[in-house]
């Protein structure tokens, strides 16, 4: 990559970071491209060169949120291997994502805008939800391997991930709680997986 490209990438990243901060502080409607440009330390023209409109910039932020969850689709069920270690690995990746400050900022922006303008954020948040289908696919494969009881994999996925979110996402996003310590993370992960297997395991 040549130097101009690196500079362009840095400016785009600065604009995105500034926009996240402005959207969080003021909401979509009260945030202007002028304020974003000033916060990013670039000209307004530079902002528009990267993002033709504020809607495009907001969609880019939601797209990044969507892509942050793609890692959950990277783990596939391994037939014939013990299920508990596989579930622990899957949920550890989920926990790592939930601890990421940038991801949490993206979630706060998306949720705030979804509350004030559901239609604007609704489509992208729906796409984000579909990314979590990777967990459902994993659980479906485990069912086919006869190590999980029959049931709706999408519902089971919500049950499994909801436990983590109740400790490691919603308190941090909604109430400003500190991230879980490593000891707390391990306790939540182990309890979540063991409770899940106690109900759904074969």
C-alpha positions, 0 to 999 in steps of 0.5 A: 500500500502506498503512502497516499492510500495509508493517509486516506485510510487514516482520514476515513478511520478518523472520520468514522471515529469522530462520527461515532462520538458525535452520534453517541453524544447528539444523536443522528439528527443533531449531528452535522457533517461540519461537527464531524469534520471538525472532530476528525480534524479534516475538511468538510470536503474530505468528509463528503469525499468519503461519505456523500451524505450523513446517511451513508456515514451512519450506514457505514458505522452500522456496516462495521457493527455487522462485520464485527460479528462475522467472527462467530461464523468462522467456527464450525461444529466438529463432528465426533468431538466433545461438544462442551469444549466447542461451545466454550470456544464459540462463546469465548469468541462472542465474549471477546467481541462483547468486550471490545470498546469499539464494538460497544460504541457501535452498539450504543450508536445503533441502539440510540438511533434505533430508538429515535428513528427505527426505520433508519437503523432497522434494516442494518440491525436486522442484518446484524441479527442474521449474523448470529445465525452462525451460532444457530448453524453450529447448534443445528449441526450438533443436533444432526450429530445427535449430541443436542436435543431437537428444537428450534436452533434459532431459539436455542441460539438466543437462549445461549447468547442471551446469557452472555449479553445479560452480563457482558453487553447490556449492563455495559451499554445501558448502565456504563458498567465496567467490563467483566474481569477475566475471572467473571468472564470465565464464571459466566462462560462456564455457567452459561455453557453448562446450563445450556447443556444441562437442558439441551444436551443428550 
